[in-house]
Amino acid sequence: MNAATEASHVAIDAQGRAWIDDSNVKVIEVVLDYLAYGWDADEIRRQHPHLSLGQIHSALAYYHDHREQFDTQIETGLTAVDRAAKVSAHSPLRSSLRATGRL
């Protein structure tokens, strides 16, 4: 039997965030491209040529192994964005921009 080797390409920082090794890219960034645009690994590679296919596949595998955690994080982020949009909808700056026709 051959011994399997592991090349995860994923590192976890002190805050518990997953990063792609040897890059400045979080796993969630690749996951969002995958989910939002429906990109496969080859398209993600075209859009992020500084990442190898191995790094991308590892990031996607890590997502699938921790899907519930990532999906919760994404949902929390979307809720925060919606809340911020509602708060800023009536801000003095937006009102001023509307008054000048710039918004």
C-alpha positions in Angstrom: 0.0 0.0 0.0 1.3 3.5 -0.9 1.5 6.1 1.8 -0.7 9.2 1.1 0.8 12.6 1.4 -1.1 15.7 2.4 -0.6 19.1 0.8 -3.4 21.1 2.3 -2.3 24.6 1.2 -4.5 26.0 4.0 -3.3 27.6 7.2 -5.4 28.9 10.1 -4.4 32.2 11.7 -4.7 33.2 15.4 -8.2 34.5 14.8 -9.3 31.2 13.3 -9.4 32.4 9.7 -8.3 30.1 6.9 -5.7 31.4 4.5 -4.2 29.9 1.4 -0.5 29.2 2.1 2.0 31.3 0.3 -0.5 34.0 -0.6 -2.4 36.9 0.8 -5.8 35.3 0.0 -8.3 34.0 2.5 -10.1 30.7 1.7 -13.4 32.6 2.0 -12.4 34.8 -0.9 -12.1 31.8 -3.2 -15.3 30.4 -1.8 -17.2 33.6 -2.5 -16.0 33.5 -6.1 -17.2 29.8 -6.3 -20.6 30.6 -4.8 -21.4 34.0 -6.2 -20.2 33.5 -9.7 -20.4 29.8 -10.1 -16.7 29.7 -11.1 -15.0 26.3 -11.2 -11.3 25.9 -10.2 -10.1 26.7 -13.7 -12.0 30.0 -13.9 -10.9 30.9 -10.4 -7.3 30.3 -11.6 -7.8 32.6 -14.6 -9.1 35.3 -12.3 -6.4 34.8 -9.7 -3.3 33.7 -11.7 -1.1 34.0 -8.6 -2.8 31.0 -7.1 -2.0 27.4 -8.2 -4.8 24.9 -9.0 -3.6 22.9 -6.0 -4.1 25.9 -3.8 -7.6 26.5 -5.2 -8.7 22.9 -5.0 -7.4 22.8 -1.4 -9.4 25.9 -0.5 -12.5 24.5 -2.1 -12.0 21.2 -0.3 -11.5 23.0 3.0 -14.8 24.9 2.3 -16.7 21.6 1.7 -15.2 20.1 4.8 -16.3 23.1 6.9 -19.3 24.2 4.9 -21.6 25.0 7.8 -19.1 27.2 9.4 -18.4 29.2 6.2 -22.1 29.4 5.3 -22.8 30.9 8.7 -20.0 33.4 8.3 -21.3 34.4 4.9 -24.8 34.8 6.1 -23.6 36.9 9.1 -21.7 39.1 6.7 -24.7 39.6 4.4 -26.9 40.5 7.3 -24.3 43.1 8.5 -24.1 44.6 5.0 -27.9 44.9 4.8 -28.0 46.5 8.2 -25.3 49.0 7.3 -27.1 49.9 4.0 -30.3 50.6 5.9 -28.5 52.8 8.4 -26.6 54.8 5.8 -29.7 55.2 3.5 -30.7 58.4 5.4 -27.2 59.7 6.3 -26.5 63.4 5.9 -23.9 62.7 3.3 -26.3 60.7 1.1 -29.0 63.4 1.6 -26.5 66.0 0.5 -25.4 64.0 -2.6 -29.1 63.5 -3.5 -29.7 67.2 -3.2 -26.8 68.0 -5.6 -27.9 65.2 -8.1 -24.7 63.2 -7.5 -26.6 60.2 -6.2 
